[in-house]
Amino acid sequence: MAYKTHSVFLLARILILLLFLIGMAYAITNSFYYLAIGAGILSLLSFLNLHKFLQRRFREIDDFFESVKYRDFSRRFVEELGPHDIRQLHKGFNEVNRVVREINARKEVQYLYLQKILEMVDIGIIAYNLDTGQVLWANDTIKNTLDMPSFKNVSFVARRKPALYADVFDSYHPKAGSVSITVNNETLKVLISDTLFHIEEETYKLIVLQNIDETLDKNESEAWKKLLSVMTHEIMNSIAPISSLADTINNQVELSIKQPETFPLEKEDLQAGIISIKKRSEGLMKFAKTYRSLSKVTQLNLEKIYVNELFENIHHLMLPLLKDKHININFKEQVTGLQVEIDSYLIEQVLINLILNATDACKDLAEPKITITAGKAINGSIHIVVADNGVGIPPEILETIFVPFYTTKKNGSGIGLSLCKQIMLLHKGKINVQSKEGIGTAVSIVF
């Protein structure tokens, strides 16, 4: 708009000057000397007016370019006074300044955002001028790692700690590699990488430094915490039914001793209970030995076993615990004589985990019920389903229940289902979960 207005005014002045010049030429040609003098004076005045018009506008443009030269985009040009085309020109200048200020503001925000991110990371970062040593930017992590105060030039490090300067700043590490540096008479292993980049005609060096010792110590500490959490969870899961079954047997023996006629000792039940305790104890021993070597289960002792035998062992083991909680448990075989080739101790661990989860899900119901069903699919795969009529699992967390250490329980460790999945993967099987809130959950293990 300013360009069009300015062009109209300029064109009008040029046309007026041309008319006066044409008039003067006509007057001279026809010997109208007085008219020619008048036309000449008017032409001169018109020329001076055009010169003044152009001079003022060029001066306004020069002022604007001067502001651009010195990056002064805060200046505001007056839009309310002066000729219309000048006001329009000022309006255009102000709009350019506003846009540039917005761009600079966005860049400043992005710079501050990036700066905060780099300050928060636990990796040391420094960039400095390769020729002058002047520090362009450095975060607190690299200062803490090198045990140095804030410095504006890397020559400060060269004077204070020449050996450290030689290892970190005076060497080149185009590929990430580990080096040992000495800080406060202590040897640290760090991962270091650097690169060169150019800004206009200046060359800068960017160094990235990470204290591997701290990371390894932190990871080792976290690994120990998680390992202890896994062991505690699984041992408690095994001890709970063993303790409950042992208590039931002990009560039966005491009653039989005190009142042998009223409460005769059922030797078969006693033997079945002792066998269940023995088997689960052996499974617990195997589990403890596996984790004692600080490794997960990686080998299986496969054997063919009838599913009804597996169910019988689990039934003897879990029944006392479930009776105390008044939970009804049923075992069903859709096909008789089913056999599976499994590591029975580990699969028992899986079923115990699933039954305990089901117990927790339906413990507050009036008629809690758990059903364990075994069947065979058309493709020959064998599945065991542990189903309950409990509270169900919310859809938003259904996909995360197998993530290690994820739990919604107040005192849960979040490793039960994760370990079940790993055991099933070792068996080249899988574990599936179907659940509806308020209806219940069914967990299938498929071989």
C-alpha positions in Angstrom: 0.0 0.0 0.0 2.8 2.4 0.9 4.6 1.6 -2.4 1.5 2.3 -4.5 0.7 5.6 -2.7 4.3 6.7 -3.0 4.3 5.8 -6.7 1.2 7.8 -7.4 2.6 10.9 -5.7 5.9 10.6 -7.6 4.2 10.0 -10.9 2.0 13.1 -10.4 5.0 15.3 -9.8 6.9 14.0 -12.8 3.8 14.5 -15.1 3.5 18.1 -13.8 7.2 18.8 -14.5 6.8 17.3 -18.0 3.8 19.5 -18.7 5.7 22.7 -17.7 8.6 21.7 -19.8 6.4 21.0 -22.8 4.7 24.3 -22.3 8.0 26.1 -22.1 9.2 24.5 -25.3 6.0 25.4 -27.1 6.3 29.0 -25.9 9.9 29.3 -27.1 9.0 27.8 -30.5 6.2 30.3 -31.0 8.2 33.3 -29.6 5.9 33.7 -26.6 8.9 34.8 -24.5 6.9 35.9 -21.4 5.0 32.7 -21.4 8.2 30.8 -21.9 9.8 32.5 -18.8 6.7 31.8 -16.7 6.7 28.1 -17.8 10.5 27.9 -17.1 10.0 29.3 -13.6 7.1 26.8 -12.9 9.3 24.0 -14.3 12.1 25.0 -11.9 9.7 25.1 -9.0 8.3 21.8 -10.0 11.7 20.3 -10.3 12.7 21.6 -6.8 9.5 20.2 -5.4 10.2 16.8 -7.0 13.8 16.9 -5.6 12.5 17.8 -2.1 9.9 15.0 -2.4 12.5 12.4 -3.3 15.1 13.7 -0.9 12.7 13.4 2.1 11.7 9.8 1.2 15.3 8.7 0.6 16.2 10.2 3.9 13.4 8.1 5.6 14.6 5.0 3.8 18.2 5.8 4.9 17.0 6.2 8.5 15.3 2.8 8.3 18.4 1.1 6.8 20.6 2.7 9.4 18.4 1.1 12.1 18.7 -2.3 10.3 22.5 -1.9 10.1 22.8 -1.5 13.9 20.0 -4.0 14.6 17.8 -1.4 16.2 14.4 -2.9 15.7 12.9 -1.2 18.7 12.5 2.2 16.9 9.0 3.3 16.0 8.3 5.5 13.0 5.5 8.1 13.4 2.4 7.0 11.5 0.0 9.8 12.6 1.8 12.9 11.1 3.1 14.0 7.7 2.0 13.3 4.2 -0.1 10.2 3.5 2.6 8.3 1.6 5.1 9.0 4.4 2.7 7.7 7.0 2.2 4.6 4.8 6.0 4.2 4.5 6.4 4.5 8.3 3.6 1.9 8.8 5.6 -0.5 6.6 8.8 0.1 8.5 7.0 -0.5 11.8 5.5 -3.7 10.5 9.0 -4.9 9.4 10.4 -4.1 12.9 7.5 -5.8 14.6 8.0 -9.0 12.6 11.8 -9.0 13.2 11.2 -8.5 17.0 8.8 -11.5 17.0 11.4 -13.6 15.2 14.1 -12.6 17.7 11.8 -13.2 20.6 11.0 -16.7 19.3 14.8 -17.4 18.8 15.5 -16.1 22.3 12.9 -18.5 23.8 14.2 -21.4 21.8 17.8 -20.6 22.9 16.7 -20.4 26.6 14.8 -23.6 26.2 17.8 -25.4 24.7 20.1 -23.9 27.3 17.9 -25.2 30.1 17.8 -28.7 28.6 21.6 -28.8 28.2 22.0 -27.5 31.8 19.8 -30.3 33.1 21.4 -33.3 31.3 24.1 -35.2 33.2 26.5 -35.1 30.3 29.2 -32.4 30.2 29.1 -30.1 27.2 31.4 -27.2 26.3 31.9 -25.2 23.1 34.8 -22.7 22.7 36.7 -20.8 20.0 39.5 -22.9 18.8 41.9 -20.0 18.1 41.2 -17.7 21.0 40.1 -20.3 23.6 37.1 -18.1 24.4 34.2 -20.2 25.9 31.0 -19.9 23.8 28.9 -22.1 26.2 29.5 -24.6 28.9 27.0 -26.4 31.3 27.5 -27.1 35.0 28.0 -30.8 34.5 31.3 -30.4 32.7 32.5 -28.0 35.4 31.6 -30.4 38.1 33.1 -33.4 36.3 36.4 -31.5 35.8 36.1 -29.9 39.3 36.6 -26.4 37.9 34.9 -23.1 38.7 33.2 -21.1 35.9 35.8 -20.0 33.4 35.6 -17.8 30.3 38.7 -19.2 28.5 40.1 -22.7 28.3 43.5 -21.2 28.9 42.4 -21.1 32.6 42.3 -24.9 32.6 45.6 -25.1 30.8 47.2 -23.0 33.6 45.5 -24.7 36.5 45.5 -28.3 35.3 47.8 -28.8 32.3 47.5 -32.6 32.3 43.7 -32.4 32.3 43.8 -29.8 29.5 46.0 -32.1 27.4 43.7 -35.0 27.8 40.4 -33.2 27.3 41.0 -30.0 25.3 44.3 -30.5 23.5 43.4 -33.9 22.1 41.0 -34.9 19.4 38.3 -37.6 19.7 36.2 -37.6 16.5 34.8 -41.0 17.6 33.4 -41.5 21.0 35.9 -43.3 23.3 36.7 -43.8 26.9 39.7 -42.1 28.5 41.0 -41.9 32.0 41.5 -38.4 33.5 42.8 -37.4 37.0 40.7 -35.1 39.0 41.6 -34.3 42.7 44.1 -37.2 42.7 41.3 -39.6 41.7 41.2 -41.4 38.3 37.9 -41.1 36.5 36.9 -43.0 33.4 35.0 -40.8 31.0 33.4 -41.1 27.6 34.5 -38.3 25.4 33.7 -37.1 21.9 34.4 -33.8 20.1 33.8 -32.1 16.8 34.6 -28.8 15.0 32.1 -26.4 13.5 32.2 -23.0 11.9 30.3 -19.8 12.6 31.1 -17.3 9.8 34.9 -17.2 9.8 35.4 -18.5 13.3 36.2 -22.2 14.2 34.7 -23.7 17.3 35.3 -27.0 19.1 32.4 -28.8 20.8 33.3 -31.4 23.5 30.9 -33.9 25.0 32.0 -35.6 28.2 30.3 -38.2 30.4 31.5 -39.6 33.7 31.2 -43.4 33.1 32.1 -44.3 36.7 29.1 -42.4 38.1 26.8 -44.0 35.5 28.0 -47.5 36.2 27.8 -47.0 39.9 24.2 -45.6 39.6 23.1 -48.4 37.2 24.7 -51.1 39.5 22.8 -49.6 42.5 19.5 -49.6 40.6 20.1 -53.2 39.4 20.7 -54.4 42.9 17.5 -52.7 44.1 15.5 -54.3 41.3 17.1 -57.7 41.9 16.3 -57.6 45.6 12.7 -56.5 44.7 12.4 -59.5 42.3 13.8 -62.0 44.8 11.6 -60.7 47.7 8.4 -60.8 45.6 9.0 -64.3 44.3 10.2 -65.8 47.6 7.2 -64.3 49.4 4.8 -65.7 46.8 6.3 -69.2 47.4 6.5 -68.9 51.1 2.9 -67.8 51.7 1.2 -71.0 50.4 3.9 -73.2 52.0 3.3 -71.5 55.3 -0.4 -71.8 55.0 -0.3 -75.5 54.0 2.2 -76.3 56.8 -0.1 -74.5 59.3 -3.1 -76.5 58.1 -1.2 -79.8 58.5 0.1 -78.8 61.9 -3.5 -78.1 63.1 -4.7 -81.4 61.8 -1.8 -83.3 63.6 -2.5 -81.4 66.8 -6.2 -82.2 66.7 -5.5 -85.8 65.9 -3.1 -86.1 68.9 -5.6 -84.4 71.3 -8.7 -86.1 70.0 -7.7 -89.1 67.8 -11.2 -90.6 67.8 -13.0 -87.4 66.8 -10.3 -86.2 64.4 -8.5 -89.2 62.9 -5.3 -88.4 61.0 -5.8 -88.7 57.3 -2.4 -90.1 56.2 -3.1 -89.6 52.5 -3.9 -85.9 53.0 -0.9 -85.5 55.2 1.4 -87.2 52.7 -0.1 -85.1 49.8 0.5 -81.9 51.8 4.1 -82.8 52.7 4.8 -83.7 49.0 3.4 -80.3 47.9 5.6 -78.5 50.5 8.6 -80.5 49.3 8.1 -79.7 45.7 7.5 -76.0 46.2 10.5 -75.8 48.5 12.6 -77.4 45.8 11.2 -74.9 43.3 12.1 -72.1 45.7 15.6 -73.5 46.1 16.0 -73.6 42.3 14.8 -70.0 42.0 17.2 -68.8 44.7 20.1 -70.6 43.0 19.2 -69.0 39.7 19.3 -65.5 41.1 22.3 -66.1 43.3 24.4 -66.0 40.1 22.9 -62.6 39.3 21.3 -63.9 36.1 17.8 -64.5 35.0 16.3 -67.8 34.2 18.0 -68.9 31.0 17.7 -72.7 31.0 14.8 -75.1 31.3 14.6 -78.6 32.8 11.9 -79.8 30.5 9.8 -82.9 31.3 6.5 -84.3 30.1 3.9 -83.9 32.7 0.1 -84.5 32.8 -1.9 -81.3 33.3 -4.0 -82.9 36.0 -0.8 -83.7 38.0 0.2 -80.0 37.7 -3.3 -79.0 38.8 -3.2 -81.4 41.8 0.1 -80.0 43.0 -1.2 -76.4 42.7 -4.5 -77.3 44.4 -2.9 -78.9 47.4 -0.5 -75.9 47.7 -3.0 -73.1 47.3 -6.2 -74.5 48.9 -5.4 -73.6 52.5 -4.6 -70.0 51.7 -7.7 -69.6 49.5 -9.9 -71.2 52.2 -8.7 -68.6 54.7 -9.8 -65.9 52.3 -13.1 -67.7 51.6 -12.3 -67.9 47.8 -13.7 -70.8 45.8 -11.2 -72.3 43.4 -12.0 -74.9 40.6 -9.7 -76.8 38.3 -11.1 -78.0 35.0 -9.7 -80.1 32.1 -11.6 -79.7 28.8 -9.7 -82.7 27.4 -8.6 -85.6 29.6 -5.1 -86.9 29.5 -3.5 -83.6 28.4 0.3 -83.6 28.5 2.7 -80.6 28.3 6.5 -80.5 28.1 7.5 -77.9 30.6 9.8 -77.0 33.5 7.2 -77.8 36.1 8.9 -75.7 38.9 8.8 -72.6 36.8 5.3 -73.1 35.5 4.1 -73.7 39.0 5.7 -70.3 39.8 3.7 -68.7 36.9 0.4 -70.3 38.1 1.1 -69.2 41.7 1.6 -65.6 40.6 -1.5 -65.6 38.5 -3.7 -67.2 41.2 -2.4 -64.7 43.8 -3.2 -61.8 41.4 -6.7 -63.3 40.9 -7.0 -63.6 44.7 -6.2 -60.0 45.2 -8.6 -59.0 42.4 -11.7 -60.7 43.9 -11.0 -60.8 47.7 -13.6 -58.1 48.5 -16.5 -59.8 46.6 -19.4 -61.6 48.3 -18.8 -64.7 46.2 -15.2 -64.7 45.0 -14.3 -67.4 42.5 -11.2 -68.5 40.6 -11.3 -71.0 37.8 -8.2 -72.7 36.2 -9.1 -74.4 32.9 -6.9 -76.4 30.6 -7.7 -77.1 27.0 -6.3 -77.9 23.5 -6.8 -75.7 20.4 -7.3 -77.0 16.9 -3.7 -76.2 16.0 -2.5 -78.4 18.8 -1.4 -75.7 21.2 -2.3 -76.3 24.9 -3.6 -73.4 27.0 -4.2 -72.9 30.7 -6.5 -70.1 31.7 -6.7 -68.5 35.1 -10.0 -66.6 35.4 -11.5 -64.6 38.2 -14.7 -62.6 38.8 -12.8 -59.7 40.3 -12.7 -56.0 39.7 -10.9 -56.3 36.3 -8.1 -54.2 34.8 -8.7 -50.7 33.5 -8.2 -50.5 29.7 -5.7 -47.6 30.0 -3.2 -49.8 31.9 -3.9 -53.1 30.2 -1.0 -52.7 27.8 1.5 -51.8 30.6 0.9 -54.7 33.0 3.9 -56.7 31.6 6.3 -53.8 31.9 8.9 -54.6 34.5 8.4 -52.8 37.8 5.1 -51.3 36.8 2.5 -51.8 39.4 -0.8 -50.3 40.6 -0.7 -52.1 44.0 0.3 -50.2 47.0 2.8 -52.8 48.1 3.5 -54.4 44.7 6.9 -54.7 43.1 5.7 -54.9 39.5 7.7 -57.9 38.5 5.3 -60.8 38.9 3.7 -60.7 35.5 7.0 -59.6 33.8 8.7 -62.7 35.2 5.7 -64.9 34.1 6.1 -63.5 30.5 9.8 -64.2 30.5 9.2 -67.8 31.7 6.6 -68.3 28.9 9.0 -66.9 26.3 11.6 -69.4 27.4 9.0 -72.1 26.8 8.4 -70.7 23.4 4.9 -69.9 24.5 3.0 -66.7 25.2 0.7 -65.1 27.8 -2.5 -63.2 27.0 -4.8 -61.1 29.2 -8.4 -60.3 28.7 -10.2 -58.2 31.2 -13.3 -56.1 31.7 -13.8 -53.8 34.7 -16.4 -55.1 37.1 -16.6 -58.5 35.4 -13.2 -60.1 35.8 -9.9 -61.1 34.2 -8.8 -64.2 32.3 -5.0 -64.8 31.8 -4.1 -67.5 29.3 -0.7 -69.2 29.1 -0.3 -70.9 25.8 2.2 -73.7 25.0 
